Amino acid sequence: MHPESDPKAKRLPIWFWLLMVVCLVFAVPWYRETGAQDPIVFGMPIWAITALVSGLGISVLTAYALHVVLQDEGEDPDG
């Protein structure tokens, strides 16, 4: 059954998709110039920290999406 034909199908909000795209864009260091020396923060280049934070964001968004989509309608959200 397609989600369009199921009136009870849960749809994720637009902000979810926008944040997912932002995280995916920042996860890949396209903004770096070739051969540029990046500043070191906490012992890692800034592009590595950006990729790690983006990966964490993608993980959190994916967990949220799974929670929203897979939650049973009769389930009590408080336990």
C-alpha contacts under 8 A as a table, 3 or more apart, distances in Angstrom:
res1	aa1	res2	aa2	distance
1	M	5	S	6.94
1	M	6	D	7.13
2	H	5	S	5.47
2	H	6	D	6.59
3	P	6	D	5.10
3	P	7	P	7.64
3	P	9	A	5.58
4	E	7	P	7.23
4	E	9	A	7.69
6	D	9	A	5.43
10	K	68	V	7.50
10	K	69	V	5.87
11	R	69	V	7.59
12	L	16	F	6.55
12	L	17	W	7.75
12	L	65	A	7.04
12	L	68	V	7.83
12	L	69	V	7.94
13	P	16	F	5.51
13	P	17	W	7.15
14	I	17	W	5.30
14	I	18	L	6.29
15	W	18	L	5.01
15	W	19	L	6.07
16	F	19	L	5.32
16	F	20	M	6.17
16	F	61	L	7.14
17	W	20	M	5.00
17	W	21	V	6.23
18	L	21	V	5.24
18	L	22	V	6.26
19	L	22	V	5.02
19	L	23	C	6.11
20	M	23	C	5.17
20	M	24	L	6.18
20	M	57	G	7.87
20	M	58	I	6.29
20	M	61	L	7.03
21	V	24	L	5.06
21	V	25	V	6.11
22	V	25	V	5.16
22	V	26	F	6.22
23	C	26	F	5.26
23	C	27	A	5.95
23	C	54	S	4.87
23	C	55	G	7.27
23	C	57	G	6.43
23	C	58	I	6.28
24	L	27	A	5.10
24	L	28	V	7.02
24	L	54	S	6.90
24	L	58	I	7.53
25	V	28	V	6.01
26	F	29	P	6.50
26	F	30	W	7.95
26	F	50	T	6.75
26	F	51	A	6.70
26	F	54	S	6.31
27	A	50	T	6.48
27	A	51	A	4.29
27	A	52	L	7.44
27	A	53	V	7.94
27	A	54	S	5.13
27	A	55	G	6.63
28	V	51	A	6.57
29	P	32	R	5.79
29	P	47	W	6.11
29	P	51	A	7.54
32	R	36	A	7.07
33	E	36	A	5.46
38	D	45	P	5.75
38	D	46	I	6.23
38	D	47	W	7.46
39	P	45	P	5.80
39	P	46	I	5.98
40	I	43	G	5.71
40	I	44	M	5.22
40	I	45	P	4.48
40	I	46	I	6.05
41	V	44	M	5.38
41	V	45	P	6.13
41	V	46	I	6.19
41	V	49	I	7.96
44	M	48	A	6.37
44	M	49	I	6.81
45	P	48	A	5.47
45	P	49	I	6.76
46	I	49	I	5.16
46	I	50	T	6.18
47	W	50	T	5.01
47	W	51	A	6.16
48	A	51	A	5.06
48	A	52	L	6.17
49	I	52	L	5.05
49	I	53	V	6.11
50	T	53	V	5.23
50	T	54	S	6.04
51	A	54	S	5.07
51	A	55	G	6.06
52	L	55	G	5.03
52	L	56	L	6.20
53	V	56	L	5.03
53	V	57	G	6.18
54	S	57	G	4.96
54	S	58	I	6.18
55	G	58	I	5.06
55	G	59	S	6.18
56	L	59	S	5.04
56	L	60	V	6.23
57	G	60	V	5.16
57	G	61	L	6.11
58	I	61	L	5.14
58	I	62	T	6.04
59	S	62	T	5.13
59	S	63	A	6.17
60	V	63	A	5.12
60	V	64	Y	6.18
61	L	64	Y	5.02
61	L	65	A	6.13
62	T	65	A	5.02
62	T	66	L	6.17
63	A	66	L	5.18
63	A	67	H	6.10
64	Y	67	H	5.06
64	Y	68	V	6.16
65	A	68	V	5.19
65	A	69	V	5.98
66	L	69	V	5.23
66	L	70	L	5.60
66	L	71	Q	7.85
67	H	70	L	5.53
67	H	71	Q	5.67
68	V	71	Q	5.61
71	Q	75	E	7.04
72	D	75	E	5.15
75	E	79	G	8.00
76	D	79	G	5.62
